[in-house]
Amino acid sequence: MVVSKLKIKCHYPGMPVPVKAHSDDSGLDLTLIKVIEKRDNLFFFDTGVSVEPPPGYYTELFPRSSIYKTDFMMTNSVGVIDAGYRGILYLPMRYLGKGDGLSEAENLIGTRVAQLILKKLEPFEIEIVGDLSNSERGEKGFGSSGH
């Protein structure tokens, strides 16, 4: 079995290297290195990491499940990192607590609040059509399944 390799560049000496907590985990835990920008209740955290996925792959950035213990949430729920991007991965987080959140943001420095997942890219083409085929669901949207 051929194993794909994700190349990782760590930008700061002595910084924590992204790792899986358990060998069968889906993602690599990323540690927050510093706050690089604050806009109102929105914080941008530096993970100190750049990546190069193998051909045919890309990466996704997700919050770790333990983020619920903080007053922060990742602003876009998931970050899609295109295969050709080589810059540092920044994590946008919104502070939902009281106050300006700066001390709470600084308390997150050095913690693992995000995970990076390697995903296979499925090539596809598009076809512009006048109509789509019928389906049982049709155009029924939110709540249409009765849940």
PyMOL CGO cylinders between C-alpha atoms (Angstrom):
from pymol import cmd
from pymol.cgo import CYLINDER

trace = [
    CYLINDER, 0.00, 0.00, 0.00, 1.36, 3.39, -1.03, 0.3, 1, 1, 1, 1, 1, 1,
    CYLINDER, 1.36, 3.39, -1.03, 1.06, 6.02, 1.70, 0.3, 1, 1, 1, 1, 1, 1,
    CYLINDER, 1.06, 6.02, 1.70, 0.52, 9.64, 0.67, 0.3, 1, 1, 1, 1, 1, 1,
    CYLINDER, 0.52, 9.64, 0.67, 2.79, 12.25, 2.26, 0.3, 1, 1, 1, 1, 1, 1,
    CYLINDER, 2.79, 12.25, 2.26, 1.69, 15.67, 3.40, 0.3, 1, 1, 1, 1, 1, 1,
    CYLINDER, 1.69, 15.67, 3.40, 4.64, 18.08, 3.51, 0.3, 1, 1, 1, 1, 1, 1,
    CYLINDER, 4.64, 18.08, 3.51, 4.53, 20.48, 6.47, 0.3, 1, 1, 1, 1, 1, 1,
    CYLINDER, 4.53, 20.48, 6.47, 6.66, 23.54, 7.04, 0.3, 1, 1, 1, 1, 1, 1,
    CYLINDER, 6.66, 23.54, 7.04, 6.92, 24.79, 10.63, 0.3, 1, 1, 1, 1, 1, 1,
    CYLINDER, 6.92, 24.79, 10.63, 7.72, 28.51, 10.57, 0.3, 1, 1, 1, 1, 1, 1,
    CYLINDER, 7.72, 28.51, 10.57, 8.94, 29.06, 14.14, 0.3, 1, 1, 1, 1, 1, 1,
    CYLINDER, 8.94, 29.06, 14.14, 11.85, 27.37, 15.91, 0.3, 1, 1, 1, 1, 1, 1,
    CYLINDER, 11.85, 27.37, 15.91, 10.73, 25.08, 18.72, 0.3, 1, 1, 1, 1, 1, 1,
    CYLINDER, 10.73, 25.08, 18.72, 7.04, 25.30, 17.84, 0.3, 1, 1, 1, 1, 1, 1,
    CYLINDER, 7.04, 25.30, 17.84, 4.85, 22.23, 18.37, 0.3, 1, 1, 1, 1, 1, 1,
    CYLINDER, 4.85, 22.23, 18.37, 4.82, 19.98, 15.31, 0.3, 1, 1, 1, 1, 1, 1,
    CYLINDER, 4.82, 19.98, 15.31, 1.32, 19.04, 14.10, 0.3, 1, 1, 1, 1, 1, 1,
    CYLINDER, 1.32, 19.04, 14.10, 0.58, 15.47, 15.19, 0.3, 1, 1, 1, 1, 1, 1,
    CYLINDER, 0.58, 15.47, 15.19, -2.27, 13.03, 15.56, 0.3, 1, 1, 1, 1, 1, 1,
    CYLINDER, -2.27, 13.03, 15.56, -3.12, 12.38, 19.20, 0.3, 1, 1, 1, 1, 1, 1,
    CYLINDER, -3.12, 12.38, 19.20, -3.88, 8.76, 18.25, 0.3, 1, 1, 1, 1, 1, 1,
    CYLINDER, -3.88, 8.76, 18.25, -2.65, 6.83, 15.23, 0.3, 1, 1, 1, 1, 1, 1,
    CYLINDER, -2.65, 6.83, 15.23, -6.20, 6.29, 13.92, 0.3, 1, 1, 1, 1, 1, 1,
    CYLINDER, -6.20, 6.29, 13.92, -7.28, 9.96, 14.28, 0.3, 1, 1, 1, 1, 1, 1,
    CYLINDER, -7.28, 9.96, 14.28, -8.52, 11.70, 11.14, 0.3, 1, 1, 1, 1, 1, 1,
    CYLINDER, -8.52, 11.70, 11.14, -6.65, 14.95, 11.54, 0.3, 1, 1, 1, 1, 1, 1,
    CYLINDER, -6.65, 14.95, 11.54, -3.42, 16.52, 12.71, 0.3, 1, 1, 1, 1, 1, 1,
    CYLINDER, -3.42, 16.52, 12.71, -3.84, 18.78, 15.74, 0.3, 1, 1, 1, 1, 1, 1,
    CYLINDER, -3.84, 18.78, 15.74, -2.65, 22.34, 15.15, 0.3, 1, 1, 1, 1, 1, 1,
    CYLINDER, -2.65, 22.34, 15.15, -1.43, 24.56, 17.97, 0.3, 1, 1, 1, 1, 1, 1,
    CYLINDER, -1.43, 24.56, 17.97, -2.15, 28.28, 18.06, 0.3, 1, 1, 1, 1, 1, 1,
    CYLINDER, -2.15, 28.28, 18.06, 1.11, 30.23, 18.03, 0.3, 1, 1, 1, 1, 1, 1,
    CYLINDER, 1.11, 30.23, 18.03, -0.05, 33.84, 18.31, 0.3, 1, 1, 1, 1, 1, 1,
    CYLINDER, -0.05, 33.84, 18.31, -2.86, 36.31, 17.65, 0.3, 1, 1, 1, 1, 1, 1,
    CYLINDER, -2.86, 36.31, 17.65, -2.01, 38.17, 14.47, 0.3, 1, 1, 1, 1, 1, 1,
    CYLINDER, -2.01, 38.17, 14.47, -5.05, 40.41, 14.18, 0.3, 1, 1, 1, 1, 1, 1,
    CYLINDER, -5.05, 40.41, 14.18, -8.17, 41.41, 16.08, 0.3, 1, 1, 1, 1, 1, 1,
    CYLINDER, -8.17, 41.41, 16.08, -11.23, 43.06, 14.50, 0.3, 1, 1, 1, 1, 1, 1,
    CYLINDER, -11.23, 43.06, 14.50, -14.00, 43.66, 17.03, 0.3, 1, 1, 1, 1, 1, 1,
    CYLINDER, -14.00, 43.66, 17.03, -14.83, 40.13, 18.24, 0.3, 1, 1, 1, 1, 1, 1,
    CYLINDER, -14.83, 40.13, 18.24, -12.99, 38.40, 15.36, 0.3, 1, 1, 1, 1, 1, 1,
    CYLINDER, -12.99, 38.40, 15.36, -9.49, 37.04, 15.96, 0.3, 1, 1, 1, 1, 1, 1,
    CYLINDER, -9.49, 37.04, 15.96, -6.99, 35.67, 13.47, 0.3, 1, 1, 1, 1, 1, 1,
    CYLINDER, -6.99, 35.67, 13.47, -4.63, 33.10, 14.97, 0.3, 1, 1, 1, 1, 1, 1,
    CYLINDER, -4.63, 33.10, 14.97, -1.33, 31.99, 13.44, 0.3, 1, 1, 1, 1, 1, 1,
    CYLINDER, -1.33, 31.99, 13.44, -0.84, 28.20, 13.41, 0.3, 1, 1, 1, 1, 1, 1,
    CYLINDER, -0.84, 28.20, 13.41, 2.78, 28.56, 12.26, 0.3, 1, 1, 1, 1, 1, 1,
    CYLINDER, 2.78, 28.56, 12.26, 2.23, 25.90, 9.60, 0.3, 1, 1, 1, 1, 1, 1,
    CYLINDER, 2.23, 25.90, 9.60, 2.26, 25.79, 5.80, 0.3, 1, 1, 1, 1, 1, 1,
    CYLINDER, 2.26, 25.79, 5.80, 1.44, 22.63, 3.86, 0.3, 1, 1, 1, 1, 1, 1,
    CYLINDER, 1.44, 22.63, 3.86, 2.01, 20.98, 0.51, 0.3, 1, 1, 1, 1, 1, 1,
    CYLINDER, 2.01, 20.98, 0.51, -0.38, 18.10, -0.13, 0.3, 1, 1, 1, 1, 1, 1,
    CYLINDER, -0.38, 18.10, -0.13, 0.56, 15.29, -2.51, 0.3, 1, 1, 1, 1, 1, 1,
    CYLINDER, 0.56, 15.29, -2.51, -0.77, 15.51, -6.08, 0.3, 1, 1, 1, 1, 1, 1,
    CYLINDER, -0.77, 15.51, -6.08, -4.52, 14.88, -6.21, 0.3, 1, 1, 1, 1, 1, 1,
    CYLINDER, -4.52, 14.88, -6.21, -5.13, 16.03, -2.60, 0.3, 1, 1, 1, 1, 1, 1,
    CYLINDER, -5.13, 16.03, -2.60, -6.03, 19.18, -0.67, 0.3, 1, 1, 1, 1, 1, 1,
    CYLINDER, -6.03, 19.18, -0.67, -6.47, 19.93, 3.03, 0.3, 1, 1, 1, 1, 1, 1,
    CYLINDER, -6.47, 19.93, 3.03, -9.32, 21.07, 5.24, 0.3, 1, 1, 1, 1, 1, 1,
    CYLINDER, -9.32, 21.07, 5.24, -9.08, 22.95, 8.51, 0.3, 1, 1, 1, 1, 1, 1,
    CYLINDER, -9.08, 22.95, 8.51, -11.67, 22.16, 11.20, 0.3, 1, 1, 1, 1, 1, 1,
    CYLINDER, -11.67, 22.16, 11.20, -12.12, 23.19, 14.82, 0.3, 1, 1, 1, 1, 1, 1,
    CYLINDER, -12.12, 23.19, 14.82, -11.36, 20.42, 17.32, 0.3, 1, 1, 1, 1, 1, 1,
    CYLINDER, -11.36, 20.42, 17.32, -14.35, 19.18, 19.28, 0.3, 1, 1, 1, 1, 1, 1,
    CYLINDER, -14.35, 19.18, 19.28, -12.89, 20.62, 22.50, 0.3, 1, 1, 1, 1, 1, 1,
    CYLINDER, -12.89, 20.62, 22.50, -13.47, 24.16, 21.19, 0.3, 1, 1, 1, 1, 1, 1,
    CYLINDER, -13.47, 24.16, 21.19, -16.87, 24.01, 22.90, 0.3, 1, 1, 1, 1, 1, 1,
    CYLINDER, -16.87, 24.01, 22.90, -15.04, 24.56, 26.22, 0.3, 1, 1, 1, 1, 1, 1,
    CYLINDER, -15.04, 24.56, 26.22, -14.13, 28.10, 25.10, 0.3, 1, 1, 1, 1, 1, 1,
    CYLINDER, -14.13, 28.10, 25.10, -16.16, 31.13, 24.06, 0.3, 1, 1, 1, 1, 1, 1,
    CYLINDER, -16.16, 31.13, 24.06, -14.69, 30.89, 20.55, 0.3, 1, 1, 1, 1, 1, 1,
    CYLINDER, -14.69, 30.89, 20.55, -15.96, 29.36, 17.33, 0.3, 1, 1, 1, 1, 1, 1,
    CYLINDER, -15.96, 29.36, 17.33, -14.31, 29.04, 13.95, 0.3, 1, 1, 1, 1, 1, 1,
    CYLINDER, -14.31, 29.04, 13.95, -15.94, 31.66, 11.73, 0.3, 1, 1, 1, 1, 1, 1,
    CYLINDER, -15.94, 31.66, 11.73, -16.40, 29.56, 8.61, 0.3, 1, 1, 1, 1, 1, 1,
    CYLINDER, -16.40, 29.56, 8.61, -16.82, 26.12, 10.25, 0.3, 1, 1, 1, 1, 1, 1,
    CYLINDER, -16.82, 26.12, 10.25, -14.31, 24.60, 7.84, 0.3, 1, 1, 1, 1, 1, 1,
    CYLINDER, -14.31, 24.60, 7.84, -11.43, 26.05, 5.87, 0.3, 1, 1, 1, 1, 1, 1,
    CYLINDER, -11.43, 26.05, 5.87, -10.71, 24.57, 2.46, 0.3, 1, 1, 1, 1, 1, 1,
    CYLINDER, -10.71, 24.57, 2.46, -7.00, 24.92, 1.74, 0.3, 1, 1, 1, 1, 1, 1,
    CYLINDER, -7.00, 24.92, 1.74, -6.42, 24.65, -2.00, 0.3, 1, 1, 1, 1, 1, 1,
    CYLINDER, -6.42, 24.65, -2.00, -3.57, 22.38, -3.06, 0.3, 1, 1, 1, 1, 1, 1,
    CYLINDER, -3.57, 22.38, -3.06, -1.49, 25.23, -4.48, 0.3, 1, 1, 1, 1, 1, 1,
    CYLINDER, -1.49, 25.23, -4.48, -1.60, 27.49, -1.40, 0.3, 1, 1, 1, 1, 1, 1,
    CYLINDER, -1.60, 27.49, -1.40, 1.76, 27.64, 0.37, 0.3, 1, 1, 1, 1, 1, 1,
    CYLINDER, 1.76, 27.64, 0.37, 1.17, 30.39, 2.92, 0.3, 1, 1, 1, 1, 1, 1,
    CYLINDER, 1.17, 30.39, 2.92, 0.77, 30.07, 6.67, 0.3, 1, 1, 1, 1, 1, 1,
    CYLINDER, 0.77, 30.07, 6.67, -2.55, 28.62, 7.81, 0.3, 1, 1, 1, 1, 1, 1,
    CYLINDER, -2.55, 28.62, 7.81, -4.45, 31.20, 9.83, 0.3, 1, 1, 1, 1, 1, 1,
    CYLINDER, -4.45, 31.20, 9.83, -7.46, 30.33, 11.92, 0.3, 1, 1, 1, 1, 1, 1,
    CYLINDER, -7.46, 30.33, 11.92, -10.29, 32.88, 12.07, 0.3, 1, 1, 1, 1, 1, 1,
    CYLINDER, -10.29, 32.88, 12.07, -12.17, 32.63, 15.36, 0.3, 1, 1, 1, 1, 1, 1,
    CYLINDER, -12.17, 32.63, 15.36, -15.12, 34.66, 16.62, 0.3, 1, 1, 1, 1, 1, 1,
    CYLINDER, -15.12, 34.66, 16.62, -15.30, 35.44, 20.33, 0.3, 1, 1, 1, 1, 1, 1,
    CYLINDER, -15.30, 35.44, 20.33, -18.84, 34.91, 21.68, 0.3, 1, 1, 1, 1, 1, 1,
    CYLINDER, -18.84, 34.91, 21.68, -18.21, 35.77, 25.34, 0.3, 1, 1, 1, 1, 1, 1,
    CYLINDER, -18.21, 35.77, 25.34, -18.43, 39.02, 27.25, 0.3, 1, 1, 1, 1, 1, 1,
    CYLINDER, -18.43, 39.02, 27.25, -15.82, 41.75, 26.93, 0.3, 1, 1, 1, 1, 1, 1,
    CYLINDER, -15.82, 41.75, 26.93, -13.27, 42.23, 24.17, 0.3, 1, 1, 1, 1, 1, 1,
    CYLINDER, -13.27, 42.23, 24.17, -11.96, 38.63, 24.35, 0.3, 1, 1, 1, 1, 1, 1,
    CYLINDER, -11.96, 38.63, 24.35, -8.29, 39.60, 24.13, 0.3, 1, 1, 1, 1, 1, 1,
    CYLINDER, -8.29, 39.60, 24.13, -7.23, 37.89, 27.36, 0.3, 1, 1, 1, 1, 1, 1,
    CYLINDER, -7.23, 37.89, 27.36, -9.29, 34.83, 26.44, 0.3, 1, 1, 1, 1, 1, 1,
    CYLINDER, -9.29, 34.83, 26.44, -7.62, 34.76, 22.99, 0.3, 1, 1, 1, 1, 1, 1,
    CYLINDER, -7.62, 34.76, 22.99, -4.18, 34.99, 24.58, 0.3, 1, 1, 1, 1, 1, 1,
    CYLINDER, -4.18, 34.99, 24.58, -5.13, 32.05, 26.85, 0.3, 1, 1, 1, 1, 1, 1,
    CYLINDER, -5.13, 32.05, 26.85, -5.64, 29.94, 23.70, 0.3, 1, 1, 1, 1, 1, 1,
    CYLINDER, -5.64, 29.94, 23.70, -2.03, 30.45, 22.61, 0.3, 1, 1, 1, 1, 1, 1,
    CYLINDER, -2.03, 30.45, 22.61, -0.19, 27.13, 22.90, 0.3, 1, 1, 1, 1, 1, 1,
    CYLINDER, -0.19, 27.13, 22.90, -3.38, 25.07, 22.80, 0.3, 1, 1, 1, 1, 1, 1,
    CYLINDER, -3.38, 25.07, 22.80, -4.60, 22.72, 20.10, 0.3, 1, 1, 1, 1, 1, 1,
    CYLINDER, -4.60, 22.72, 20.10, -7.94, 24.06, 18.86, 0.3, 1, 1, 1, 1, 1, 1,
    CYLINDER, -7.94, 24.06, 18.86, -7.87, 23.07, 15.20, 0.3, 1, 1, 1, 1, 1, 1,
    CYLINDER, -7.87, 23.07, 15.20, -7.18, 20.00, 13.11, 0.3, 1, 1, 1, 1, 1, 1,
    CYLINDER, -7.18, 20.00, 13.11, -5.91, 19.61, 9.59, 0.3, 1, 1, 1, 1, 1, 1,
    CYLINDER, -5.91, 19.61, 9.59, -7.32, 16.83, 7.43, 0.3, 1, 1, 1, 1, 1, 1,
    CYLINDER, -7.32, 16.83, 7.43, -5.90, 15.57, 4.13, 0.3, 1, 1, 1, 1, 1, 1,
    CYLINDER, -5.90, 15.57, 4.13, -8.61, 14.94, 1.54, 0.3, 1, 1, 1, 1, 1, 1,
    CYLINDER, -8.61, 14.94, 1.54, -8.59, 13.30, -1.89, 0.3, 1, 1, 1, 1, 1, 1,
    CYLINDER, -8.59, 13.30, -1.89, -9.57, 15.69, -4.65, 0.3, 1, 1, 1, 1, 1, 1,
    CYLINDER, -9.57, 15.69, -4.65, -12.16, 14.30, -7.04, 0.3, 1, 1, 1, 1, 1, 1,
    CYLINDER, -12.16, 14.30, -7.04, -11.70, 15.91, -10.46, 0.3, 1, 1, 1, 1, 1, 1,
    CYLINDER, -11.70, 15.91, -10.46, -14.94, 16.91, -12.14, 0.3, 1, 1, 1, 1, 1, 1,
    CYLINDER, -14.94, 16.91, -12.14, -16.29, 18.90, -15.05, 0.3, 1, 1, 1, 1, 1, 1,
    CYLINDER, -16.29, 18.90, -15.05, -19.41, 21.02, -15.20, 0.3, 1, 1, 1, 1, 1, 1,
    CYLINDER, -19.41, 21.02, -15.20, -22.22, 20.99, -17.71, 0.3, 1, 1, 1, 1, 1, 1,
    CYLINDER, -22.22, 20.99, -17.71, -24.58, 23.96, -17.97, 0.3, 1, 1, 1, 1, 1, 1,
    CYLINDER, -24.58, 23.96, -17.97, -28.11, 22.66, -18.59, 0.3, 1, 1, 1, 1, 1, 1,
    CYLINDER, -28.11, 22.66, -18.59, -31.58, 24.16, -18.95, 0.3, 1, 1, 1, 1, 1, 1,
    CYLINDER, -31.58, 24.16, -18.95, -33.22, 21.71, -16.55, 0.3, 1, 1, 1, 1, 1, 1,
    CYLINDER, -33.22, 21.71, -16.55, -32.24, 19.15, -13.94, 0.3, 1, 1, 1, 1, 1, 1,
    CYLINDER, -32.24, 19.15, -13.94, -33.77, 15.70, -13.64, 0.3, 1, 1, 1, 1, 1, 1,
    CYLINDER, -33.77, 15.70, -13.64, -36.67, 15.18, -11.24, 0.3, 1, 1, 1, 1, 1, 1,
    CYLINDER, -36.67, 15.18, -11.24, -36.06, 13.64, -7.83, 0.3, 1, 1, 1, 1, 1, 1,
    CYLINDER, -36.06, 13.64, -7.83, -38.25, 12.58, -4.93, 0.3, 1, 1, 1, 1, 1, 1,
    CYLINDER, -38.25, 12.58, -4.93, -37.13, 15.59, -2.87, 0.3, 1, 1, 1, 1, 1, 1,
    CYLINDER, -37.13, 15.59, -2.87, -37.28, 18.08, -5.73, 0.3, 1, 1, 1, 1, 1, 1,
    CYLINDER, -37.28, 18.08, -5.73, -36.90, 21.66, -4.55, 0.3, 1, 1, 1, 1, 1, 1,
    CYLINDER, -36.90, 21.66, -4.55, -37.97, 21.05, -0.94, 0.3, 1, 1, 1, 1, 1, 1,
    CYLINDER, -37.97, 21.05, -0.94, -35.41, 22.72, 1.30, 0.3, 1, 1, 1, 1, 1, 1,
    CYLINDER, -35.41, 22.72, 1.30, -34.73, 23.14, 5.00, 0.3, 1, 1, 1, 1, 1, 1,
    CYLINDER, -34.73, 23.14, 5.00, -36.89, 20.91, 7.20, 0.3, 1, 1, 1, 1, 1, 1,
    CYLINDER, -36.89, 20.91, 7.20, -38.40, 19.04, 4.29, 0.3, 1, 1, 1, 1, 1, 1,
    CYLINDER, -38.40, 19.04, 4.29, -37.44, 15.65, 5.71, 0.3, 1, 1, 1, 1, 1, 1,
    CYLINDER, -37.44, 15.65, 5.71, -39.60, 16.22, 8.80, 0.3, 1, 1, 1, 1, 1, 1,
    CYLINDER, -39.60, 16.22, 8.80, -36.73, 16.57, 11.30, 0.3, 1, 1, 1, 1, 1, 1,
]
cmd.load_cgo(trace, "trace")
